[in-house]
Amino acid sequence: MRVAALYDIHGNLPALEAVVQQVRQAYVDHVVIGGDVLPGPLPAETIACLLKLDVPVQFIQGNGEVAVLAEKAGAEGPGWYRNLPASAREVVRWHARRLSAEHERLLASWPKTVRVKIPGAGDALFCHATPRDENEMFTHRTPEELLLPVFEGLDVPLVVCGHTHMQFDRMIGRVRVVNAGSVGMPFGAPGADWLLLGPEVQLRHTDYDLPAAATRIRSTDYPHAQDFAARHILEPPSASEMLEALTAASFR
């Protein structure tokens, strides 16, 4: 069995469509959607695309879904959500106003983690950020001793995560931890990043028509459509710049 892990799509439908084409070409048997399908410029269309996949699909919640559901319910949400800057809260409110009752029920039904048996790799635990929290941050540079308490005792040889939009493959104690990267908002080279599992672990990168995607995104009424097209499709932040920032914000 071959498993594709698609993380942090963020409503970037053109990127997702390109990745789905490669997923089909790779004869994938199972797909795990690792959270943060939204927020992003084309959320309903992105969800519809994922629901049309012709292989079994499992979804997990990311911090994006948690934030939008909290806003939709009029709840305070977790502490990290209450501390979001005004621009981020604006985006979350935009999604909450447009989220249908059907999609609200769908997102609320997604668990925080799933386990899948990967031939050649054993049981894999899929989470958005860490197995205990959808918003914790770490990179391949975060010291191992800080992460050991999070990954010890999981009883799996492999953990797949996302959240930081940067691919990596590292060991934390006896657990192999692989970041699938981001389909819709990768840091580093423009395109879409994802993960193919079974029997090997393959960090994948997919190119797509960036100018056409940027035009499509700009035509939406998403609050920051122009910025999304410029900074997350045409010229993403550099990997070195974001690695420094994300490592500084990670476990201490």
C-alpha positions as CSV (number, residue, x, y, z in Angstrom):
1,M,0.0,0.0,0.0
2,R,1.2,3.5,-0.9
3,V,0.1,6.4,1.2
4,A,0.2,10.1,0.3
5,A,0.3,12.7,3.0
6,L,-1.0,16.2,1.9
7,Y,-0.6,18.9,4.6
8,D,-1.3,22.6,4.8
9,I,-3.2,23.0,1.6
10,H,-4.6,26.4,2.8
11,G,-7.3,26.7,0.2
12,N,-4.8,26.8,-2.7
13,L,-6.9,24.8,-5.1
14,P,-4.5,25.1,-8.1
15,A,-1.6,23.6,-6.1
16,L,-3.9,20.8,-4.8
17,E,-5.1,19.9,-8.3
18,A,-1.5,19.5,-9.5
19,V,-0.6,17.3,-6.5
20,V,-3.7,15.2,-7.0
21,Q,-2.7,14.5,-10.5
22,Q,0.7,13.2,-9.3
23,V,-0.9,11.2,-6.5
24,R,-2.9,9.4,-9.2
25,Q,0.2,8.8,-11.3
26,A,1.9,7.3,-8.3
27,Y,-0.9,4.7,-7.9
28,V,-1.6,5.8,-4.3
29,D,-3.9,3.6,-2.3
30,H,-4.7,5.8,0.6
31,V,-4.5,9.6,1.4
32,V,-4.1,11.4,4.7
33,I,-5.0,15.1,4.7
34,G,-2.9,16.4,7.6
35,G,-4.9,19.6,8.6
36,D,-5.0,23.2,7.5
37,V,-7.2,22.6,4.5
38,L,-8.2,26.1,5.4
39,P,-7.8,29.0,5.9
40,G,-7.1,30.0,2.3
41,P,-8.6,31.7,-0.7
42,L,-10.7,28.8,-2.1
43,P,-11.8,26.8,0.9
44,A,-15.1,25.3,-0.3
45,E,-13.6,24.3,-3.7
46,T,-10.6,22.7,-2.0
47,I,-12.8,20.6,0.3
48,A,-14.9,19.6,-2.7
49,C,-11.8,18.5,-4.5
50,L,-10.6,16.4,-1.6
51,L,-14.0,14.7,-1.2
52,K,-14.0,13.6,-4.8
53,L,-10.7,11.6,-4.5
54,D,-11.3,8.1,-5.7
55,V,-9.2,6.4,-3.0
56,P,-9.8,6.1,0.8
57,V,-9.1,9.4,2.5
58,Q,-8.6,10.2,6.2
59,F,-8.6,13.8,7.5
60,I,-7.2,15.3,10.7
61,Q,-7.7,18.8,12.2
62,G,-5.0,21.4,12.0
63,N,-4.9,24.7,13.9
64,G,-6.6,26.3,10.9
65,E,-9.7,24.1,11.3
66,V,-9.7,24.6,15.1
67,A,-9.6,28.4,14.7
68,V,-12.4,28.5,12.1
69,L,-14.6,26.2,14.1
70,A,-14.1,28.2,17.3
71,E,-14.9,31.5,15.5
72,K,-18.0,29.9,13.9
73,A,-19.2,28.7,17.3
74,G,-18.6,32.1,18.9
75,A,-16.2,30.4,21.3
76,E,-12.9,31.8,22.7
77,G,-10.9,28.9,21.4
78,P,-7.5,27.9,22.7
79,G,-5.1,30.5,24.1
80,W,-3.0,30.6,20.9
81,Y,-6.1,31.5,18.9
82,R,-7.1,34.3,21.2
83,N,-3.6,35.8,20.7
84,L,-3.7,35.8,16.9
85,P,-2.9,39.2,15.3
86,A,-5.8,41.2,13.9
87,S,-5.0,40.3,10.3
88,A,-5.1,36.6,11.0
89,R,-8.4,36.9,12.9
90,E,-9.9,38.8,9.9
91,V,-9.1,35.8,7.7
92,V,-10.6,33.3,10.2
93,R,-13.8,35.4,10.5
94,W,-14.0,35.5,6.7
95,H,-14.0,31.7,6.7
96,A,-16.4,31.4,9.6
97,R,-19.0,33.5,7.8
98,R,-18.8,31.4,4.6
99,L,-18.6,27.9,6.3
100,S,-21.7,25.9,5.5
101,A,-23.4,23.8,8.1
102,E,-22.4,20.7,6.2
103,H,-18.7,21.7,6.1
104,E,-18.8,22.7,9.8
105,R,-20.0,19.3,10.7
106,L,-17.4,17.7,8.5
107,L,-14.5,19.7,9.9
108,A,-15.7,19.1,13.5
109,S,-15.7,15.3,12.8
110,W,-12.0,15.2,12.0
111,P,-9.8,13.8,14.7
112,K,-6.5,15.3,15.9
113,T,-4.5,12.2,15.0
114,V,-4.8,9.0,12.9
115,R,-2.7,5.9,12.6
116,V,-2.0,4.0,9.4
117,K,0.0,0.9,8.8
118,I,2.6,1.6,6.2
119,P,4.2,-1.5,4.5
120,G,7.9,-1.5,5.1
121,A,7.6,1.3,7.8
122,G,5.1,-0.1,10.3
123,D,2.5,2.0,12.1
124,A,2.7,5.7,11.4
125,L,1.0,8.3,13.5
126,F,-0.2,11.4,11.6
127,C,-0.6,14.7,13.5
128,H,-0.7,18.3,12.4
129,A,2.0,19.8,14.5
130,T,2.9,17.4,17.4
131,P,1.0,14.4,18.7
132,R,-0.2,16.4,21.7
133,D,-1.0,19.8,20.2
134,E,-2.1,21.1,16.8
135,N,-0.2,24.4,17.2
136,E,3.2,23.5,18.7
137,M,6.2,24.4,16.5
138,F,9.5,22.7,15.9
139,T,12.0,22.3,13.0
140,H,14.8,20.0,12.1
141,R,17.1,22.3,14.1
142,T,15.1,22.2,17.4
143,P,17.3,20.3,20.0
144,E,16.3,16.7,20.4
145,E,16.3,16.9,24.2
146,L,13.4,19.4,24.1
147,L,11.4,17.1,21.9
148,L,12.0,13.7,23.5
149,P,9.1,14.2,26.1
150,V,6.7,14.8,23.2
151,F,7.6,11.8,21.1
152,E,8.6,9.2,23.8
153,G,6.0,6.5,24.6
154,L,4.1,6.7,21.3
155,D,4.7,3.1,20.4
156,V,5.1,3.9,16.7
157,P,8.3,4.0,14.6
158,L,7.1,6.9,12.4
159,V,5.4,10.2,13.0
160,V,4.2,12.4,10.1
161,C,3.6,16.1,10.8
162,G,3.3,19.4,9.1
163,H,2.4,22.9,10.4
164,T,5.7,24.7,9.7
165,H,5.4,24.4,5.9
166,M,9.0,23.0,5.6
167,Q,9.9,19.4,4.8
168,F,12.3,17.5,7.0
169,D,13.2,14.0,7.9
170,R,14.9,13.5,11.3
171,M,15.1,11.1,14.3
172,I,13.8,12.0,17.8
173,G,15.0,9.3,20.1
174,R,13.9,6.1,18.4
175,V,11.1,7.8,16.4
176,R,11.5,8.9,12.8
177,V,9.7,12.2,12.4
178,V,8.9,13.4,8.9
179,N,7.4,16.8,8.0
180,A,5.4,16.6,4.8
181,G,5.7,20.3,4.0
182,S,2.9,22.4,2.6
183,V,0.9,21.8,-0.6
184,G,-0.5,25.4,-0.7
185,M,2.0,27.6,1.1
186,P,5.5,26.1,1.1
187,F,8.6,28.0,2.2
188,G,11.5,27.8,-0.2
189,A,11.0,26.8,-3.8
190,P,7.7,27.8,-5.4
191,G,5.4,24.8,-6.0
192,A,3.7,22.3,-3.8
193,D,5.3,19.9,-1.3
194,W,3.9,16.6,-0.1
195,L,4.9,13.1,1.1
196,L,4.7,9.6,-0.4
197,L,5.0,6.7,1.9
198,G,5.5,3.0,1.3
199,P,7.8,1.2,1.2
200,E,10.2,4.2,1.3
201,V,9.7,7.7,2.6
202,Q,9.8,10.2,-0.3
203,L,9.6,13.9,0.2
204,R,7.9,15.1,-3.0
205,H,7.7,18.5,-4.8
206,T,5.3,19.3,-7.5
207,D,5.5,22.2,-10.0
208,Y,2.4,23.8,-11.4
209,D,1.4,26.9,-13.4
210,L,2.2,29.6,-10.9
211,P,1.1,32.7,-12.9
212,A,-2.3,31.1,-13.7
213,A,-2.7,30.1,-10.1
214,A,-1.9,33.6,-8.9
215,T,-4.5,35.1,-11.3
216,R,-7.1,32.6,-10.1
217,I,-6.4,33.5,-6.4
218,R,-6.5,37.2,-7.1
219,S,-10.0,36.9,-8.6
220,T,-11.4,35.7,-5.2
221,D,-12.7,37.9,-2.5
222,Y,-10.3,36.4,0.0
223,P,-9.1,39.3,2.4
224,H,-5.5,39.0,1.4
225,A,-5.7,37.5,-2.1
226,Q,-3.1,39.8,-3.6
227,D,-0.6,39.0,-0.8
228,F,-1.3,35.3,-1.0
229,A,-0.7,35.2,-4.7
230,A,2.6,37.2,-4.4
231,R,4.1,35.7,-1.2
232,H,2.8,32.1,-1.2
233,I,2.6,31.2,-4.9
234,L,4.9,33.4,-7.0
235,E,7.7,34.1,-4.5
236,P,7.5,32.3,-1.2
237,P,9.7,33.3,1.7
238,S,13.1,31.7,1.5
239,A,13.7,28.5,3.4
240,S,16.7,29.9,5.3
241,E,14.7,33.0,6.4
242,M,11.8,30.9,7.7
243,L,13.9,28.3,9.3
244,E,15.6,30.9,11.5
245,A,12.2,32.4,12.4
246,L,10.4,29.1,13.1
247,T,13.3,27.6,15.1
248,A,13.4,30.7,17.2
249,A,9.7,30.3,17.9
250,S,9.9,26.6,18.6
251,F,10.4,24.6,21.8
252,R,12.7,26.2,24.4
